[in-house]
Amino acid sequence: MAGFFASRASLDGDAYLELTFTFECAGDPHAAAAHLASEQSTAQWHRVGVPEDFRPQFAAKVLELDATPIEAFSLPLTVVPSGAVHRCRAVIAHPWGNFGPRIPNLITAVMGEGTFFAPGIPIIRLEDIRFPDAFLAHFDGPQFGVAGVRELLQVFGRPVFFGVIKPNIGLPPEPFAELGYEGWMGGLDVAKDDEMLADAPYSPLAARAALLGAARRRAEAETGLPKGFLANITDEVDRLADLHDVAVDAGANLVMVNALPVGISGVRALRRVARVPIVTHFPFIAAFSRVPAHGVHSRVMTRLQRLAGADVIIMPGFGDRMMTPAAEVLENVQACLEPMGSVRPSLPVPGGSDSAATLPGVYRQMGTVDFGFVPGRGVFAHPLGPRGGAASLHEAWAAIVAAQ
């Protein structure tokens, strides 16, 4: 067991990721933490009958462990391990040389069998992940980031105003393009596809991007301001590069991918060929993060999306509909903006049932202008139409500025 514990001072920090776990265990918490470190790294750490020890080089190491006795497991279990129950917090250093700078292999190691099937730990959550500079140096990260997106759209000193063209399942390209045009004319910076709408038979990406691209250029000419059309290219991984080219060549100047359904490594592959900012969306995130005691905290997925090259990260936002605690939203925002080696910041976009009425509250909680604001119905179902809905965002922002 001792081979799976260490102090930070005894390790080369550049050689290890740091993982923060919370878990509930039966029996000795130190033994459970050692099992957790072992199972996600060396597991069987020598050959039978051979006097060797792979732990010094390859084992994950427990750096911190806090354990509190509790009466019973917090979640119902099919099989309940025997022994006294503890709720624990552990920080584990994992040698990234075991899997290299490869996102699928990283996820396999720290979120796979070794973590979620560790003996005596039926309830566990990966709360956070931190990368050393030596690991980050292998990743390009966002190509544009916050500064590049602002430069593209010429939006400075305020949030970037996105609008999700509704209805969410989409319309034929002609009326869809007209809605986008009306939103831009009212003051939207970016009109976007919903995450549900990609290359659909009733609204093919090529046709939709061509008409939206023409409408975008028309709005730019009439307003004198840059505009963005964000095309959803979510699809099978082997189609992403081609669909990126279809959308961009037709007139999209940002592309969106549903990062978790596609796979974060798919986002990284797209980053290598992308000519425009990549926006990632959050479908599937609740399956990992909704239960507080088990799974993977959403900020882990946010960090991985930034690592893979997402210039803009749309995430569950504030308010009852998204069922996400405000503190968790802010932790995701921090994961987008805080220093991360040479990796550029991503623009955070907390979303969910927003409108001009919610903008003051969102801004107050964010405490920064470096975010995107993404109404759907708040613009495209506005009583005064999309122009009125988009204009209301600017009116709300003007009132915020005047009150400061």
LODREN-694620 format. One record per atom (N, C-alpha, C): z, x, y negated. Coordinates in steps of 0.1 Angstrom, whole numbers, padded with zeros to 4 digits, always signed. Layout:
<nodes>
ZXY/...
</nodes>
This chain:
<nodes>
+0000+0008+0012/+0000+0000+0000/+0000+0008-0013/+0007+0020-0012/+0008+0028-0024/-0006+0033-0029/-0015+0034-0019/-0028+0039-0023/-0036+0030-0032/-0031+0018-0034/-0038+0008-0043/-0031+0006-0056/-0022+0015-0060/-0015+0014-0073/-0017+0027-0080/-0018+0026-0093/-0020+0038-0101/-0015+0035-0116/-0014+0046-0123/-0012+0044-0138/-0025+0047-0145/-0026+0042-0157/-0039+0045-0164/-0040+0060-0167/-0029+0066-0170/-0030+0080-0173/-0035+0089-0162/-0034+0084-0149/-0038+0092-0138/-0053+0090-0134/-0060+0081-0142/-0074+0077-0138/-0083+0082-0150/-0095+0084-0146/-0106+0087-0156/-0111+0073-0161/-0107+0069-0173/-0110+0056-0178/-0125+0053-0178/-0134+0062-0180/-0148+0060-0180/-0153+0056-0166/-0145+0058-0155/-0150+0056-0142/-0146+0042-0137/-0139+0034-0145/-0133+0022-0140/-0136+0010-0150/-0139-0002-0144/-0138-0014-0151/-0123-0018-0151/-0119-0026-0161/-0106-0032-0160/-0107-0047-0158/-0100-0053-0148/-0101-0067-0145/-0087-0073-0146/-0086-0084-0153/-0073-0091-0154/-0074-0104-0145/-0065-0105-0136/-0064-0116-0127/-0051-0124-0129/-0051-0137-0128/-0039-0144-0125/-0040-0150-0111/-0029-0151-0104/-0030-0156-0090/-0016-0161-0086/-0017-0170-0076/-0005-0174-0069/-0005-0169-0054/+0006-0164-0050/+0006-0158-0036/+0018-0162-0028/+0017-0160-0016/+0028-0162-0007/+0033-0149-0001/+0046-0147-0001/+0051-0134+0004/+0053-0124-0008/+0053-0111-0004/+0055-0100-0014/+0044-0099-0024/+0046-0101-0037/+0035-0100-0047/+0029-0086-0047/+0037-0076-0044/+0031-0062-0044/+0021-0061-0033/+0024-0066-0021/+0015-0066-0010/+0003-0074-0013/+0004-0086-0019/-0007-0094-0023/-0016-0087-0032/-0011-0080-0042/-0019-0073-0052/-0026-0061-0046/-0019-0055-0036/-0026-0044-0029/-0038-0049-0021/-0035-0061-0014/-0046-0067-0006/-0058-0070-0016/-0055-0075-0027/-0066-0079-0037/-0074-0067-0041/-0067-0056-0044/-0074-0044-0048/-0082-0038-0036/-0076-0039-0024/-0083-0033-0012/-0095-0041-0008/-0093-0055-0008/-0104-0063-0003/-0116-0063-0012/-0115-0060-0025/-0126-0060-0034/-0132-0046-0035/-0126-0036-0028/-0132-0022-0028/-0133-0016-0014/-0123-0009-0010/-0124-0002+0003/-0121-0010+0015/-0113-0020+0014/-0109-0029+0026/-0105-0019+0038/-0114-0017+0048/-0110-0008+0058/-0113+0006+0053/-0102+0013+0049/-0104+0026+0042/-0105+0038+0050/-0105+0037+0063/-0109+0049+0071/-0114+0044+0085/-0121+0053+0092/-0126+0050+0105/-0115+0051+0115/-0116+0043+0125/-0105+0043+0135/-0105+0057+0142/-0093+0063+0142/-0092+0075+0149/-0096+0087+0141/-0100+0085+0129/-0105+0097+0120/-0095+0098+0109/-0090+0110+0107/-0080+0112+0096/-0087+0114+0083/-0090+0103+0077/-0097+0103+0064/-0092+0092+0055/-0094+0093+0042/-0088+0083+0033/-0098+0082+0021/-0105+0071+0020/-0115+0068+0010/-0108+0062-0003/-0095+0059-0002/-0089+0053-0014/-0089+0061-0027/-0087+0074-0026/-0086+0081-0039/-0099+0080-0047/-0111+0079-0041/-0124+0078-0048/-0128+0064-0050/-0127+0055-0040/-0133+0042-0039/-0124+0030-0041/-0111+0032-0040/-0103+0020-0041/-0101+0015-0055/-0100+0002-0056/-0095-0004-0068/-0080-0002-0069/-0075-0001-0081/-0061+0003-0083/-0054-0008-0092/-0042-0012-0087/-0034-0021-0095/-0027-0013-0106/-0030-0016-0119/-0023-0009-0130/-0011-0016-0135/-0012-0029-0135/+0000-0037-0140/+0001-0049-0131/+0014-0053-0129/+0017-0065-0121/+0030-0071-0126/+0029-0084-0129/+0040-0092-0133/+0040-0104-0124/+0052-0107-0118/+0054-0118-0108/+0066-0127-0112/+0064-0140-0111/+0074-0150-0114/+0075-0159-0102/+0087-0161-0097/+0088-0171-0086/+0086-0185-0090/+0079-0193-0082/+0077-0207-0085/+0080-0215-0072/+0081-0228-0074/+0086-0236-0062/+0075-0238-0052/+0062-0240-0057/+0051-0243-0048/+0038-0240-0055/+0027-0239-0047/+0014-0237-0053/+0010-0248-0063/+0004-0245-0073/+0000-0255-0084/-0011-0264-0080/-0019-0260-0070/-0031-0268-0066/-0029-0272-0051/-0034-0284-0048/-0034-0287-0033/-0042-0278-0025/-0037-0275-0013/-0044-0265-0005/-0046-0271+0009/-0057-0268+0016/-0059-0272+0029/-0050-0264+0039/-0049-0251+0037/-0041-0242+0044/-0031-0235+0035/-0018-0237+0037/-0008-0231+0028/-0001-0219+0035/-0003-0207+0029/+0003-0195+0035/+0018-0197+0035/+0025-0190+0044/+0040-0191+0044/+0046-0180+0036/+0058-0182+0031/+0065-0172+0024/+0068-0177+0010/+0077-0170+0003/+0081-0173-0011/+0068-0173-0020/+0067-0182-0029/+0055-0183-0038/+0058-0177-0051/+0049-0169-0056/+0050-0163-0069/+0037-0166-0077/+0038-0167-0090/+0027-0167-0099/+0026-0153-0105/+0014-0147-0105/+0013-0133-0109/+0002-0131-0119/+0004-0120-0126/-0007-0115-0135/-0009-0100-0131/-0021-0096-0128/-0024-0083-0124/-0036-0077-0132/-0035-0065-0136/-0046-0057-0142/-0050-0047-0131/-0063-0047-0128/-0068-0039-0117/-0080-0030-0123/-0079-0017-0120/-0090-0008-0124/-0099-0007-0112/-0112-0010-0114/-0122-0010-0103/-0132+0001-0105/-0134+0010-0096/-0144+0021-0098/-0158+0015-0098/-0165+0016-0109/-0178+0009-0110/-0189+0018-0103/-0185+0030-0099/-0194+0038-0091/-0197+0032-0077/-0188+0023-0073/-0190+0016-0060/-0202+0008-0060/-0206+0002-0071/-0218-0007-0072/-0228-0003-0082/-0224+0006-0091/-0234+0010-0101/-0236+0000-0112/-0245+0003-0122/-0247-0006-0133/-0256-0017-0130/-0253-0025-0120/-0261-0036-0114/-0253-0049-0114/-0257-0058-0122/-0249-0071-0124/-0247-0078-0111/-0257-0080-0102/-0254-0087-0089/-0244-0080-0081/-0244-0067-0080/-0235-0060-0072/-0221-0060-0079/-0220-0060-0092/-0207-0061-0099/-0201-0074-0095/-0209-0085-0097/-0204-0099-0094/-0199-0100-0079/-0207-0094-0070/-0203-0094-0056/-0189-0088-0054/-0187-0077-0061/-0175-0069-0059/-0163-0076-0065/-0164-0081-0078/-0152-0086-0085/-0150-0101-0084/-0161-0108-0080/-0160-0123-0079/-0164-0128-0065/-0164-0119-0055/-0169-0123-0042/-0158-0125-0032/-0162-0122-0020/-0153-0124-0008/-0139-0117-0010/-0140-0105-0015/-0128-0097-0016/-0118-0102-0025/-0122-0110-0035/-0113-0116-0045/-0109-0129-0040/-0118-0138-0037/-0114-0152-0034/-0110-0155-0020/-0110-0145-0011/-0105-0146+0002/-0095-0135+0006/-0088-0130-0005/-0078-0120-0003/-0066-0126+0005/-0060-0119+0015/-0049-0125+0023/-0037-0129+0014/-0032-0141+0016/-0020-0145+0009/-0022-0150-0005/-0035-0150-0010/-0038-0154-0024/-0047-0166-0023/-0043-0178-0022/-0052-0189-0021/-0057-0194-0035/-0049-0191-0045/-0053-0195-0059/-0054-0183-0068/-0066-0181-0074/-0068-0169-0082/-0078-0172-0092/-0077-0165-0104/-0086-0166-0115/-0089-0153-0121/-0101-0149-0122/-0105-0137-0130/-0105-0141-0144/-0096-0136-0152/-0094-0139-0166/-0102-0131-0175/-0104-0119-0172/-0112-0110-0182/-0117-0098-0175/-0127-0092-0181/-0133-0080-0176/-0136-0071-0188/-0133-0058-0187/-0136-0049-0198/-0144-0037-0192/-0153-0033-0200/-0163-0022-0195/-0160-0009-0203/-0160+0002-0196/-0159+0015-0203/-0173+0019-0209/-0173+0027-0219/-0185+0031-0226/-0195+0037-0216/-0190+0044-0206/-0199+0051-0197/-0207+0040-0189/-0201+0029-0186/-0208+0018-0179/-0218+0011-0189/-0213+0008-0201/-0221+0001-0211/-0234+0009-0215/-0233+0022-0214/-0245+0031-0217/-0257+0028-0209/-0255+0021-0198/-0267+0018-0189/-0273+0005-0192/-0268-0002-0202/-0273-0015-0206/-0279-0016-0220/-0290-0023-0221/-0296-0024-0235/-0289-0034-0243/-0283-0045-0237/-0277-0055-0245/-0286-0063-0253/-0282-0070-0263/-0291-0078-0271/-0301-0069-0279/-0313-0074-0279/-0324-0067-0286/-0322-0069-0302/-0318-0081-0305/-0318-0085-0319/-0303-0087-0324/-0295-0094-0316/-0281-0096-0320/-0280-0104-0332/-0268-0105-0337/-0265-0113-0349/-0273-0109-0361/-0274-0097-0364/-0281-0092-0376/-0296-0095-0374/-0302-0093-0362/-0316-0095-0360/-0320-0109-0361/-0311-0118-0356/-0314-0133-0357/-0314-0137-0371/-0304-0132-0378/-0303-0136-0393/-0315-0131-0400/-0320-0119-0397/-0331-0113-0404/-0344-0121-0401/-0345-0125-0388/-0357-0133-0384/-0358-0146-0392/-0346-0153-0394/-0345-0166-0400/-0342-0165-0415/-0339-0153-0420/-0335-0152-0434/-0323-0161-0437/-0313-0161-0429/-0301-0169-0431/-0290-0160-0432/-0283-0160-0444/-0272-0150-0447/-0261-0158-0453/-0249-0154-0450/-0237-0160-0457/-0233-0174-0453/-0239-0179-0442/-0236-0192-0437/-0239-0192-0422/-0234-0203-0415/-0238-0204-0401/-0253-0207-0400/-0258-0204-0388/-0272-0207-0385/-0273-0222-0380/-0281-0230-0386/-0282-0244-0382/-0293-0246-0372/-0288-0249-0359/-0297-0253-0348/-0297-0268-0347/-0308-0273-0341/-0308-0288-0338/-0315-0290-0325/-0308-0298-0316/-0314-0301-0303/-0322-0313-0304/-0335-0312-0303/-0344-0323-0304/-0341-0333-0293/-0339-0346-0297/-0335-0356-0287/-0347-0366-0286/-0348-0374-0275/-0338-0374-0264/-0338-0362-0255/-0327-0359-0248/-0325-0347-0242/-0336-0344-0231/-0341-0354-0224/-0350-0352-0213/-0364-0349-0219/-0366-0351-0232/-0378-0348-0239/-0388-0359-0240/-0398-0357-0248/-0409-0366-0251/-0422-0359-0248/-0433-0367-0248/-0446-0360-0249/-0447-0350-0261/-0455-0340-0260/-0455-0330-0270/-0457-0335-0285/-0466-0345-0286/-0469-0349-0300/-0457-0355-0307/-0450-0365-0302/-0438-0370-0309/-0427-0360-0310/-0426-0352-0300/-0416-0341-0299/-0418-0332-0311/-0430-0328-0313/-0433-0318-0324/-0431-0325-0338/-0433-0338-0339/-0431-0344-0352/-0416-0345-0355/-0407-0347-0345/-0393-0346-0347/-0388-0332-0351/-0394-0322-0345/-0391-0309-0349/-0394-0306-0364/-0406-0310-0367/-0411-0308-0381/-0402-0315-0391/-0398-0328-0388/-0389-0335-0397/-0376-0328-0398/-0370-0322-0388/-0358-0315-0388/-0359-0303-0397/-0370-0295-0395/-0372-0283-0403/-0373-0287-0418/-0380-0297-0421/-0382-0301-0435/-0369-0305-0441/-0359-0310-0433/-0346-0313-0438/-0337-0302-0440/-0341-0290-0434/-0332-0278-0436/-0328-0272-0423/-0332-0276-0411/-0328-0269-0399/-0334-0255-0399/-0327-0246-0394/-0332-0232-0392/-0340-0231-0379/-0334-0238-0369/-0340-0237-0356/-0340-0251-0349/-0352-0256-0345/-0352-0268-0337/-0354-0263-0322/-0347-0269-0313/-0347-0264-0300/-0349-0274-0289/-0354-0270-0278/-0355-0278-0266/-0340-0280-0261/-0338-0291-0255/-0326-0293-0247/-0326-0285-0235/-0314-0281-0229/-0314-0273-0217/-0320-0281-0205/-0321-0294-0206/-0326-0302-0195/-0342-0302-0195/-0348-0298-0206/-0362-0298-0207/-0368-0284-0207/-0377-0282-0197/-0383-0269-0196/-0398-0271-0194/-0404-0267-0183/-0419-0269-0182/-0421-0281-0173/-0419-0293-0180/-0419-0306-0173/-0433-0311-0173/-0437-0319-0162/-0450-0325-0162/-0454-0334-0174/-0444-0341-0179/-0447-0350-0190/-0446-0343-0203/-0441-0330-0203/-0441-0322-0216/-0443-0308-0212/-0455-0304-0208/-0457-0290-0204/-0454-0280-0215/-0448-0269-0211/-0443-0259-0220/-0455-0254-0229/-0466-0252-0224/-0477-0246-0232/-0481-0256-0243/-0483-0269-0239/-0487-0278-0249/-0476-0281-0260/-0463-0281-0255/-0452-0284-0264/-0451-0272-0274/-0451-0260-0268/-0449-0248-0277/-0461-0247-0287/-0473-0251-0283/-0484-0250-0292/-0482-0260-0304/-0478-0272-0301/-0477-0282-0312/-0464-0279-0320/-0453-0275-0313/-0441-0271-0321/-0444-0258-0330/-0452-0249-0324/-0455-0237-0332/-0463-0240-0344/-0473-0249-0343/-0481-0254-0354/-0472-0261-0364/-0463-0270-0360/-0454-0277-0369/-0445-0267-0375/-0440-0257-0368/-0431-0247-0374/-0438-0240-0386/-0450-0236-0383/-0457-0228-0394/-0460-0237-0406/-0463-0250-0403/-0465-0260-0414/-0453-0261-0422/-0441-0263-0416/-0429-0264-0423/-0425-0251-0431/-0428-0240-0425/-0426-0227-0432/-0434-0227-0445/-0447-0231-0444/-0456-0231-0456/-0451-0240-0466/-0446-0252-0462/-0442-0262-0472/-0428-0259-0478/-0419-0253-0471/-0406-0250-0476/-0404-0236-0481/-0413-0227-0477/-0412-0213-0481/-0401-0206-0474/-0396-0211-0463/-0385-0206-0456/-0389-0203-0441/-0384-0193-0435/-0387-0191-0421/-0380-0202-0412/-0386-0205-0402/-0381-0215-0392/-0382-0210-0378/-0374-0216-0369/-0374-0211-0355/-0377-0223-0346/-0385-0221-0336/-0386-0230-0325/-0381-0223-0313/-0371-0229-0306/-0365-0223-0295/-0369-0231-0282/-0378-0224-0274/-0384-0230-0262/-0376-0227-0250/-0373-0237-0242/-0365-0235-0230/-0375-0231-0219/-0373-0219-0214/-0382-0213-0203/-0375-0212-0190/-0363-0219-0189/-0356-0219-0176/-0365-0222-0164/-0365-0214-0154/-0373-0216-0142/-0369-0206-0131/-0377-0206-0121/-0375-0195-0111/-0376-0181-0118/-0369-0172-0113/-0368-0159-0119/-0382-0152-0121/-0390-0154-0110/-0403-0147-0111/-0413-0154-0120/-0409-0165-0127/-0418-0171-0137/-0413-0168-0151/-0401-0163-0153/-0396-0161-0166/-0405-0153-0176/-0409-0142-0171/-0418-0134-0180/-0430-0141-0184/-0437-0147-0175/-0449-0155-0178/-0447-0166-0187/-0436-0174-0185/-0433-0185-0194/-0429-0180-0208/-0422-0169-0208/-0419-0163-0221/-0432-0161-0229/-0442-0155-0222/-0455-0152-0229/-0462-0165-0233/-0462-0175-0224/-0468-0187-0227/-0462-0193-0240/-0448-0194-0240/-0441-0200-0252/-0444-0192-0264/-0442-0179-0264/-0443-0171-0276/-0457-0170-0281/-0467-0169-0272/-0481-0168-0277/-0485-0182-0283/-0479-0193-0278/-0482-0206-0284/-0475-0209-0297/-0464-0202-0300/-0458-0205-0313/-0442-0205-0313/-0436-0203-0301/-0421-0202-0301/-0417-0188-0306/-0407-0188-0314/-0402-0175-0318/-0388-0172-0314/-0382-0180-0304/-0370-0177-0297/-0372-0184-0283/-0366-0179-0273/-0367-0185-0260/-0353-0187-0254/-0351-0197-0246/-0338-0201-0240/-0339-0201-0225/-0328-0196-0219/-0326-0195-0205/-0312-0201-0201/-0311-0210-0192/-0298-0214-0186/-0293-0203-0177/-0284-0195-0183/-0281-0182-0177/-0275-0182-0163/-0266-0191-0160/-0260-0191-0147/-0269-0197-0136/-0276-0208-0139/-0285-0213-0129/-0296-0203-0125/-0301-0196-0136/-0312-0186-0133/-0306-0173-0127/-0294-0170-0132/-0288-0157-0128/-0287-0148-0139/-0276-0141-0141/-0275-0132-0153/-0284-0120-0151/-0286-0116-0139/-0296-0105-0137/-0310-0109-0141/-0313-0122-0140/-0326-0127-0145/-0327-0126-0160/-0316-0128-0167/-0316-0127-0181/-0318-0112-0185/-0312-0103-0177/-0314-0089-0180/-0329-0085-0177/-0335-0090-0167/-0349-0087-0165/-0358-0092-0176/-0355-0104-0181/-0362-0110-0192/-0361-0101-0205/-0349-0096-0207/-0346-0088-0218/-0356-0076-0219/-0360-0071-0207/-0368-0059-0207/-0382-0061-0212/-0386-0074-0212/-0400-0077-0216/-0400-0086-0229/-0389-0091-0233/-0389-0101-0244/-0393-0095-0257/-0401-0104-0264/-0406-0100-0278/-0398-0108-0289/-0390-0117-0284/-0383-0126-0294/-0368-0127-0289/-0359-0132-0298/-0345-0133-0293/-0344-0142-0281/-0335-0139-0272/-0331-0147-0261/-0318-0154-0263/-0319-0167-0261/-0307-0176-0262/-0303-0181-0248/-0291-0179-0245/-0286-0184-0232/-0278-0197-0234/-0278-0206-0224/-0271-0218-0224/-0262-0219-0212/-0252-0228-0212/-0241-0227-0203/-0240-0237-0191/-0251-0243-0187/-0250-0252-0175/-0243-0244-0163/-0235-0251-0156/-0228-0245-0144/-0215-0238-0148/-0212-0236-0161/-0200-0228-0164/-0187-0235-0160/-0187-0249-0161/-0175-0256-0158/-0171-0255-0144/-0180-0253-0135/-0177-0251-0121/-0169-0239-0118/-0170-0229-0127/-0163-0216-0126/-0149-0217-0133/-0149-0224-0144/-0138-0222-0154/-0130-0234-0157/-0134-0246-0153/-0126-0258-0157/-0112-0259-0152/-0109-0254-0140/-0096-0255-0134/-0088-0243-0140/-0077-0245-0147/-0071-0233-0153/-0066-0222-0144/-0061-0226-0132/-0055-0217-0123/-0065-0209-0113/-0077-0214-0112/-0086-0209-0102/-0100-0207-0107/-0107-0197-0102/-0121-0195-0106/-0123-0183-0115/-0131-0185-0125/-0135-0174-0134/-0134-0179-0148/-0127-0173-0157/-0126-0177-0171/-0140-0175-0177/-0143-0185-0186/-0157-0185-0191/-0160-0173-0200/-0150-0166-0205/-0153-0154-0213/-0159-0143-0205/-0155-0143-0192/-0161-0133-0183/-0177-0135-0183/-0181-0147-0181/-0195-0150-0181/-0201-0147-0195/-0194-0150-0205/-0199-0146-0219/-0201-0131-0220/-0192-0123-0216/-0194-0109-0217/-0206-0104-0208/-0208-0110-0197/-0219-0106-0188/-0232-0110-0195/-0233-0122-0201/-0245-0126-0208/-0248-0117-0219/-0238-0113-0227/-0240-0103-0238/-0245-0090-0232/-0239-0085-0221/-0243-0073-0215/-0257-0073-0210/-0262-0085-0205/-0275-0086-0200/-0286-0087-0211/-0282-0090-0223/-0291-0090-0234/-0293-0103-0241/-0284-0112-0240/-0285-0125-0248/-0282-0122-0263/-0291-0126-0271/-0290-0124-0285/-0281-0135-0291/-0282-0147-0285/-0274-0159-0289/-0269-0165-0277/-0256-0169-0277/-0249-0174-0265/-0244-0188-0269/-0250-0199-0263/-0245-0212-0265/-0234-0214-0255/-0222-0220-0259/-0210-0221-0251/-0204-0235-0254/-0196-0240-0244/-0188-0252-0247/-0180-0250-0259/-0180-0260-0268/-0174-0259-0281/-0161-0267-0282/-0157-0269-0294/-0145-0277-0297/-0147-0292-0295/-0136-0298-0294/-0136-0313-0293/-0134-0318-0279/-0131-0331-0278/-0127-0336-0265/-0138-0337-0255/-0150-0338-0259/-0161-0340-0250/-0163-0328-0241/-0161-0316-0246/-0164-0304-0238/-0152-0300-0230/-0141-0307-0232/-0129-0304-0223/-0125-0290-0222/-0127-0282-0233/-0124-0268-0233/-0114-0265-0244/-0102-0259-0240/-0092-0257-0250/-0098-0248-0262/-0093-0251-0274/-0098-0244-0285/-0096-0229-0284/-0084-0225-0278/-0082-0211-0276/-0092-0204-0267/-0097-0212-0257/-0108-0206-0248/-0121-0205-0255/-0124-0215-0264/-0136-0214-0272/-0136-0201-0281/-0124-0199-0287/-0123-0187-0296/-0123-0174-0288/-0118-0174-0275/-0119-0162-0267/-0134-0159-0264/-0142-0169-0262/-0156-0167-0259/-0163-0162-0272/-0159-0167-0283/-0165-0162-0296/-0161-0148-0298/-0149-0144-0295/-0145-0130-0296/-0153-0121-0287/-0156-0126-0275/-0163-0118-0265/-0177-0116-0270/-0183-0124-0279/-0196-0122-0284/-0196-0112-0296/-0185-0112-0304/-0185-0105-0316/-0177-0092-0316/-0168-0090-0308/-0159-0079-0308/-0167-0066-0304/-0162-0054-0308/-0169-0042-0304/-0170-0041-0289/-0182-0036-0285/-0184-0034-0270/-0194-0022-0268/-0188-0010-0271/-0196+0002-0270/-0208+0001-0280/-0219+0005-0274/-0232+0004-0283/-0239-0009-0282/-0233-0019-0275/-0240-0032-0272/-0238-0040-0285/-0249-0045-0290/-0249-0053-0302/-0241-0066-0300/-0235-0072-0311/-0229-0085-0310/-0240-0096-0307/-0236-0106-0300/-0244-0118-0298/-0239-0129-0308/-0248-0138-0312/-0244-0149-0321/-0237-0160-0312/-0225-0163-0314/-0219-0174-0307/-0222-0187-0312/-0225-0197-0303/-0229-0210-0307/-0220-0220-0299/-0208-0224-0304/-0200-0234-0297/-0206-0247-0300/-0209-0255-0289/-0216-0268-0292/-0210-0279-0284/-0213-0291-0288/-0209-0303-0281/-0206-0315-0290/-0215-0324-0292/-0213-0336-0300/-0209-0332-0315/-0216-0323-0321/-0213-0319-0334/-0222-0326-0344/-0218-0327-0357/-0226-0333-0368/-0220-0327-0381/-0225-0331-0392/-0220-0326-0405/-0205-0329-0406/-0201-0340-0400/-0187-0343-0400/-0177-0333-0393/-0182-0327-0383/-0174-0317-0376/-0175-0303-0381/-0185-0300-0390/-0188-0286-0394/-0175-0280-0401/-0168-0288-0410/-0157-0281-0416/-0146-0277-0406/-0143-0285-0396/-0133-0282-0386/-0137-0270-0378/-0150-0270-0374/-0155-0258-0366/-0154-0245-0374/-0158-0246-0387/-0158-0234-0395/-0143-0229-0397/-0134-0239-0399/-0120-0235-0401/-0115-0228-0389/-0118-0233-0377/-0113-0227-0365/-0120-0213-0362/-0133-0212-0365/-0140-0200-0363/-0135-0189-0372/-0133-0191-0384/-0128-0181-0394/-0139-0171-0397/-0152-0174-0395/-0163-0165-0398/-0175-0173-0400/-0185-0168-0407/-0198-0175-0408/-0207-0170-0397/-0203-0161-0389/-0212-0156-0378/-0212-0165-0366/-0217-0176-0367/-0219-0185-0356/-0231-0195-0358/-0235-0200-0348/-0245-0211-0349/-0239-0224-0347/-0245-0234-0353/-0240-0248-0353/-0251-0257-0348/-0248-0264-0337/-0259-0270-0329/-0258-0285-0327/-0259-0293-0337/-0259-0308-0334/-0272-0312-0327/-0271-0323-0320/-0282-0330-0314/-0284-0343-0321/-0276-0353-0316/-0277-0366-0322/-0273-0366-0337/-0264-0356-0340/-0260-0355-0354/-0271-0352-0364/-0283-0348-0359/-0295-0346-0367/-0305-0356-0363/-0308-0357-0350/-0320-0364-0346/-0318-0379-0343/-0305-0383-0344/-0302-0397-0344/-0295-0401-0357/-0296-0394-0367/-0290-0397-0380/-0296-0409-0386/-0288-0418-0392/-0293-0430-0398/-0305-0428-0408/-0305-0416-0414/-0316-0413-0424/-0327-0405-0417/-0327-0404-0404/-0337-0397-0397/-0334-0382-0396/-0342-0374-0389/-0340-0360-0388/-0339-0352-0401/-0347-0356-0411/-0346-0349-0424/-0332-0352-0430/-0327-0364-0429/-0314-0367-0435/-0303-0360-0427/-0305-0360-0413/-0295-0353-0405/-0294-0338-0408/-0305-0332-0409/-0305-0317-0412/-0300-0315-0426/-0304-0323-0436/-0299-0321-0449/-0284-0323-0450/-0278-0332-0442/-0264-0334-0442/-0256-0322-0438/-0262-0313-0430/-0255-0300-0427/-0254-0292-0439/-0264-0291-0447/-0264-0283-0459/-0254-0289-0469/-0254-0302-0470/-0244-0309-0479/-0230-0306-0475/-0227-0306-0461/-0214-0303-0457/-0210-0289-0459/-0220-0280-0458/-0217-0265-0460/-0214-0263-0475/-0222-0270-0484/-0220-0268-0498/-0206-0273-0502/-0201-0284-0496/-0188-0289-0499/-0177-0279-0494/-0180-0272-0483/-0170-0262-0478/-0169-0251-0488/-0181-0246-0492/-0181-0235-0502/-0174-0239-0515/-0177-0251-0520/-0171-0256-0532/-0156-0257-0531/-0151-0259-0519/-0136-0261-0518/-0129-0248-0516/-0136-0237-0515/-0130-0224-0513/-0125-0218-0526/
</nodes>
